[in-house]
Amino acid sequence: MSLTQLGALLTGADESRRWRLIAEFLEEYRWEPLGTRWGLLAAEPSGTGDEHWDVFLAALAEHLAARDGRGAPSWAESRSLRQLWFPFNTPAARMDALVHAPAAFRRRGVYVAAQELGVA
């Protein structure tokens, strides 16, 4: 699954389904050969109808590209939030995200702890 396909699937989905789709994308991405991963991130996904998730996809693209030793796709640079967003909004999750959010997410105003991306 590419990030553009993931974005299309996130459109109109409820929160629970969105996290299941993200988990599926991340699992598939892990199994892809390093040489083909960039192709899954390079194309800009269409808007999901929710700015939070559009920015989340940009942060995810940058985060995964950085883990693979690459820079963020150019489309991701312009996406960021004006107000901080905590997808997991409990006091403990907020504190964990403030401390452990990956840089690609933090700089865009999305605060999600790195371990949430592993078990999304």
Phi, psi and omega in degrees: 000136176268168178294327177294321176293319178299314179302318179296321180289330179289334182299120177079356180281152176281168186304315182298314179295321179302315180292326176294320178294320178297317178299318179296316178301313182297321179295315178297318181300318180301328184272349179288143174298146182308322182293340181256351184297320182302322180298337179280342184250339193294322184278140181285125176289149173293162178296145180271351186094358180221115184304324179303313182286329175297317178290322177304316180297322177295315179296319179297318178299314179295316181300312181291320178298317180297319177298332179267008177081023180239165173276169180293149173299146185300328181296334185284338186300325187274356184265120174200161180261150176275335181236139181301145179231130177246099181303325176255102195253058170249160180305316181293317180294322178297314180297315179299317180293322178299324182275322192245005180297132176299151185305319181299327179279314182303314184292346177259358179088012178256119183249100177224130181292146182304322182293336177293331178286335179279337183237016185310000000 
